[in-house]
């Protein structure tokens, strides 16, 4: 598990940002996913590393729209920016709000509260 987390941190995450699905993802340009970022935060909370978990929680919260809706993924730090327009033309904007993003956010919040 520790080796997996190390690879996620080194290959799928930017400093202070969220988590990509995989390095060559082109879906909506391959942005950072709320769900995956919250799961990584949940891992850190369960490990007792509240500081890392809280940083991911704060990143997730910063992705919320004006009405609080969390997207499926963000358009920041795209793996393949050239693909973003193609997906917009095909399907419109990335899903927002997305229930599983909100569920992962709540799970991460609760996990942090349980550690305190």
N, C-alpha and C positions, 0 to 999 in steps of 0.2 A: 504494500500500500504506500509506503513512504517513497519508494522509487517512482510509483505512478504520480504521486503528488509533485515530486521534483520535476518530472517531465511536463506535467501540466503547467507548472510555474515557469519553466524555462522555454517551452515551445508554444504554449497556447495563451499566454497572458502577457500583457504589457505592464510596465510599472504603474501601479495604482489603478489599473483598469480591470475590465471583466475578462471572462474566459471565452475563447473561441471553441467551436465544436471540434474542428481539426484544422491543421495548418493550411490545407489546400481547399478549404470550403469556399464555394462560390455563391451559395444561396444568399441572395440579397447582398452580394459582395463579400460575404463571410465575416459578418460583424461579431461583436461580443454578445453572448447570450446571458440574459438575466438569470434564467434557471440554473445554468451551469455555474455561474458566479456565486449564486446563493448556496448551491450544493457545496462548493469549495469552502465557503464561509461556515457552513454547517459542520464540515469536517474539522475545521480549526476550532470551532466552539466545542465540539465533542472532545477534542484533544486538550482543551483548556486554554488555548491560545486566543483569549478574548480580543486582544489588540488586532490580530489579523482578521478575525471574524468580523469585528466592528468595522474595519476598513472596507471589507467587501460589502457589508450592510450599507455603509454610507455611499459606496459606489452605486449599489442597486437603487437606493433612494434618490440619488441624483439623476437617475434615468427616467423618473416619473414625469409625465406630462403635466400641464397646468391643472388638470382635474384629477391628478393622481394616478392615471392609468400607466401601467408598466407595459413596455413593448415585449415582443418575443426576443428581439435583438436590437442592438444599436448600430448606427451607421458610422461610428467612430472606429478608428484603427481597423479598417476593412482589410481583409486578406487580399481580395481581388476587386478593387474599386471599379474596374471596367464592367463588372457584372451587375452592379447596382441598378443602373438604368434599365438593363434587360429585364430584370425581375419586376421593377416598377411598371414597365410597359405590359408585362405578362399578367401580373396579379394585383397591381396597385401597391400602396404602402405596406410595409411590414405590419403584422397584426399588433394592434393596440386598442384596448387593453387585452391582455392575454391571461386567462385564468391560471395557467400553470406557473407563470411568472409571479403572480400574486401569491399563490400557494407556497412557492419556494421562499418568497420574501417573509411570509408569516412564520414558516418553519425556522428560518434563520433567526428572526427576532426572538422567538420562543427559546431556541437553543442558547442564545446569548444570555437571556434572562435566567435560565436554569443554572448557568455557570456561576453567576454572581453570588 
